[in-house]
Amino acid sequence: MQRVYDFLRRHPTWVDGFWAVFLFGISMLSGAVQNETPGAGSPAMTGVLTLLLCLVIALRRRMPERMLVLAAAVGAAQLALDVQIVPADFALLVIVYTVAVSGPRWASRFALIGGLCASPLAQLRWPEKQTSTAGNLALMVFLAVPFALAWVLGDSLRTRRAYFAQLEERAARLEKEREAQAKVAVAAERARIARELHDVVAHNVSVMVVQADGAAYVLDTAPEQAKKALETISGTGRQALAEMRRLLGVLRTGEHQEGCEYVPQPDVEQLDELIEQCRTSGLPVDYKVEGTPRPLPSGVELTAYRIVQEALTNTRKHGGPNTGASVRLVYFDDGLGLLVEDDGKGAPHEHYEEGGVDGQGHGLIGMRERVGMVGGTLDAGPRPGGGFRISALLPLKPAH
């Protein structure tokens, strides 16, 4: 049955043609009876008008406006030629409904007016002789009601279709907007991952290079110290690989790697490990925490960690010999303060602004982007007498 229903929906003209033939047959049978009645009209003219009305049924959905005009012309001819009402006049009711559903507004109004006028004109042309004037008036109203109902039903269906079409259009538009927002979110996430990779690679590779240089320098004179440097290089390399595996795994959307555990995002509690790693690599770092430590939003903790990591990496790489650094972490009521200073003589300002740690100008730019993402402020510049200072204030947003 579903296949039959789908077939009928795909071929509406065939359905209308079937009903037109059916109506023509009934009209012909009825006409044979009416021909025996005096004043019924010419049989040939009745047959022509019936055929035209059935044509209106057959083509009502293919050309509704033209069929409306044809139906009006047939009705006028029927009144003028004194061809009494036949079953095919049912086409007038059908075309009123059809035009109200799918025709233009002018055709819909014309169909309503014509349908309401059809009954009074028919009663005036062929009054019921055995009925009083009041009865004829009541019959006029009664016969006009089907035309009014057909128009109201068709117009309501038009409104309903327009409403559903509007809903579908809105849903399609919202779907496109969601897709666009998803693409923007993906691009932002990839940019964040790129910054993460930059920080991971820059810091860990810098440590490995410094340790490798130190190991090569003391390899012959102090083998134990060289061995310790090589162990630091090995541990730093493993840590870098673990973080890179975690970040690159995020990019592999749709893939599930069993047995691959991603380490959590670094936070301020891991600053101790980061600073200890810097001390092991030969950079003295003074680290202090002021205020009462408390849980922070993950974005603030990651930003603070990456700023310290970036700053110490640049200090170690560009601060020059015998450079020291200090890190201050201050918990305020409404924010987290961060101060990183060094006393290097190696023009760190130039490296931060022009090349960053990767030679691509991502030093301070990356820091400002990170701070801006959490709504904070960043102040960076050279210190009087040498060295570089980075000061950041990160607002604390209440967790929900």
N, C-alpha and C positions, 0 to 999 in steps of 0.2 A: 504493500500500500504506500509505503514511503516513496518508492521509485515512481509510482503513478502520480503521487502528489508533486514530486519534484518535476516530473515531465510536464504536468499541467501548468506549473508556475513558470517554466521556461518557454511555454508556447501559449500565451494568453489569447492570441488571435484565433487559434484553433478552438479554444473553449468558447469564445464568443461566436465563432462561426457555427458551432454545433447548436448553441442556443438560438441563433438566428434561424437556422433551418427548422428547428423544433417549433419556434414561434410562427414561422411561415406556414408550416403544416396545420397548426391549430387554426390559424387565421383562414386558411383555405376551406377547412371543414366548416368553420363558422360562417364563412361567406356563402357557402352552398345553401345553408339554411336561410340566411338573410335575403338571398336572391328571390326567394319565394314570397317575401314580404313587400308590399307596395311601398315605394318611396325609399327603398334601401340604397338606391344609387346604381350607376352602371357597373356591371360585373367586371368589365375590362378596366375601368378606372379604379375600382376598388382593388383589383389585383396589382395594378401598377403602384398605387400608394402603399399597399401592404409590402410589396417587394422593397420599396425604398426605405420603409421603416425597419424592415429586417436588416437592410444594409447598414442602417445606423447602429444596430446592435453588433453586427459583425466587425465594424471598423471603429468602434467607439474609443478604444484605447490607442489605436494607431494615429488617429487624427480627430481628437475630441472637438476642437473648435469647428471644423468643417462639418462634422456630423451634427453638431448643435444647430448650425445654420440650415442644414438639410432637413432636420426634424421640424424646425420652425416653419420652413417652406412647405413641407408636407402637411403640417397642421393647418396652415392658412389655406392651402388648396382643398383640404378636406372640408373646411367650413364653406369655402366658396362654391365647391362643386356638389355640396349636399351629400357627401359620402359619410354615412353615420359611423359611429364609434365601432372599431373592430379590435380584436385582441392584440393586433400588432401595435396599437396605440400605447401599449405598455412600454414601448421603446422611448416614449417621451419621458416617462418616469426614470428610466435607466440612464438616459443621457444627462438629465438634470443631476443625478448623483455623480456620474462620471466626471462632468465638468467641475462640479464642486470639489472633487477630490484632487484632480490633476490639471485642470484648465487654468488659464490666466484669470485675473480678477474680473476683467470686464465680461468674460464669458460666463463666469460664475454668477455675477449679478444678473446678466441677461437671462440665464437659465432660471433663476429664482423668480424673476418677474414674469417670464413666459409661462412657468409652471403654475403660478398663482392665477394668471389670467386664463389659462386653458379651461378650467372648470366653469367659470362664469360664461365664457363665450360659448362653450358647448351647451350649457343650459339655455342660453338665449337662442341658440340656433335650433336646438331640438328639445323644447320644453316638454315636461311631463304633463300631458293634457289632463290627466285625471288627478293632478296634484294641485293644491292651492298655491298661491304666490308665496306664502310663508314656507310651505313645504319645499318649493323650488329653491328658495334662498337657503334653507337648511341643507338641501342636497348640494348646492354650490359649495358651501363651507366644508361639508363632509368630504367632497371629492377633491377639494384643494389641500386638505390636510396631508395626504400621501406625498404630494409634491414638496410641501414644506418640510416634512420629515426626511424625505430623501436628500434635500439640500442640506439640512442641518447635520445629518449623519455624514455626508460627504465632506462638508466643511470641517467637522470635528476630526475626521480622519486625516484631512490635510494638515490641520494644526498639530495633531499627534505625530505625524510623520516629520513635520518640520522640527518639532521638539526633539525627537530622537536623532534626527540628522545633526542638530546643534550639539546634542550630547556626544555623539560620535566624533564630531569635529573637535569639540573641546578635549575629549579623551585623547584623540590623536595629537593635538597640540601639546597637551600635558606630557604625553609619552615622548614627544620630540624634546621637550624641555628637560625631562628627566634624563634622556640620553645625553643631551648637551652638558647637563650638570655632572653626569657620571664621567664624561670625557674630561671635563675640567678637573674633577676630583682626582682622576687617574693621573693627569698631567702634573697636578700639584704633588701627589704622592711620589711620583717618579722624581720630581725635582728635589723633594725632601730626601729621598733615598740617595740621590746623587750627592747631596751635601753630606749625608752620613758617610758615604764611601770616601768622599774627599777628606773628612776628618780622620776616619780610621786609617786610611792609607798614609796620609801625611804624618800623623803622629807616630805610628808604629814603624814605618820605614825610616823616619828620622832617627828613632831610637836605635834601630838596627844598624844604620850607617855609622852613628857615633860609636857604638859598641864595637863594630867591626874595625873601625880605625884604631880604637884603643887597644884591641886585641892584637892587631898587626904591630903596633908600636912596642908592646911589652912581651911579644911572643917568645923572644929569646932570653930576655932578662928576668921575666916573672911569669913562668908558665901557669902557675896557679891562678894568677889574676887574669891571664888570657883565657883560661878554661872557664872562669866565672863569667867573663864577657860573652863567650860563645854560648853558655847556658842562657844568659839573658836574651841573646839574639834568638835562640831557639824558642824560648817561652813567648817572646814578643811576636815572633812569626806565627806561632800557633794561635795566639789570641787574635791577631789580625785576620788569619784565615777563618776563625770561628765567626767573627763579626761580619766579614765579607760574605760568608756562606749564608748567614742570617738575612742580610740585606738583599743579596741576589735571589734568595729563595722567595722573597716577597714578589719579585718581578715575574717569577714563573707561575703565572696565574693558570689555574686549571690543572696543575700538576701536583701530585701528592708524593712526597718522598718519605717512605717509611724509614724510621730509625734516624731521621734528621731532626735534632732538637735545636731550636733557635734560642740563643741566650736572650735574656730580657734587655730592655732598653737601659742604658746606663743612667744612674741617678747620682745625687750629691753624696750618698753614702759610699759610692765607689771612687770619690775624689781621693780618699786616703790611698787606695791602690795606685791610682794614676800618679799622684805626687811621689809615692815611694818608688815607683818605676822611674820617674825622672831623677830622683836622687841616686838611684842605682846606676843610671847612665851618666852620672857626673855633674848634674845640675843641682846645686843646693837650693832648696825651696823651703821657705818658712810658711807654714800653713796654720791658720787660726780660725776658729769658729766663734762668733759672738752672738749672743741672744740664746733663746731656747729653741733647739731643733724640734721640728714637728713635721708631720706629713705634708708634702707639697703636691700640687698638680703635676702629673707626669710630664706635661709639656715644659713646665718651668724647670723641673729637675734635669731633663735632657738638655735644655738650653744652657743652663748653668754649667753642666758637665762639659759640653762641647766648647763653650767659650774658654773655660780654663784649659782644656786640651789644646785648643788652637793657639792660645796665648803662650803656653809653655813650649809648644812645638816651635813657634817662631823665635822665642827667646833662646832656645837651645841651638837653633840652626843659624840665627843671624845676630845673636847678642854679642858674639866675640868671646875671647878667652876670659876666664875668671869671672864669669857672669853669675849673679845670684838673682833669685826671684822670690816674691812673696805673694801669697794668696790669702785674701780675707773674705770670709763668708759671714754675712750679718743677717740675722733674722729680725725683721721689723714686724709690727702688728699687721701691716697691710702690704708687705712686700719682702722681697729677698734682695739684699745688696751684695754686690760682687766686686771685688777690687783685686786686680792682678797687676803687679809692677815688677820691673827688672831694672838693673843698673848696667845693662850692656852698652858697649861703645860701638856696636856694629851697624849703626843707622837702621834700626828696626822700623822707623816710620816709613822709610822708602820701601822696604820690603813689604810692609803691610799694605800700603796704598797702591803700589805699582805691580807687585808680583804675587803677594801672598806666599803661602808655603809651596804652592804648585806652579808658580810662575805665570798664572793666568789671571791675576787680579781678583782672587776670591777670598782674600784675607778679611779685611774689615767689611767688605760687602756681604760675605756670608754671615758674619756676626750680626750685622744690622738686620739682615733678613730674619735670622732666628729670633732676635730680640723683638722685632716688629710683629712676628707671628703671635707672641704672647702679650702684646700690648705694652712692652717695656721701653726703656730708654737706654742708649749707649753713648758713652763719652770716651773717646780714645785719642791719644796724642803723645808726643814726646814729653819727657820729664825735664825740668830744669837741671842742667848739669849732666844730662845723658840718661839714656834708658827710655823706657816706654811704659805708659800707664793705660790700663783699660778699666773703666768703671761702668757697671751696668746695674740698673734697678729693674727688677722683674716683679710686677704686681701679682699678688696671690688672689686667685679667684676661688670663691667657696665651692667645694665639691658638692655635687647634687646626687 
